[in-house]
Amino acid sequence: MAHLLLLGSLASALYILNLPVDDAMVTDLATAAAAGITALADRSDPMR
């Protein structure tokens, strides 16, 4: 799931939207992917 969230967004930016990808964008994508993964983990762990 982590790879899909991060690499799918990066591929879309590069190949579909033709956006410039710099360190700030990669950091933002990684932060958003981590937040999504954390939300999924929190949702599926009833003990949290």
Secondary structure, DSSP 4 states (H G I P E B T S, - for coil): -HHHHHHHHHHIIIIIS-----HHHHHHHHHHHHHHHHHHHHHH-TT-
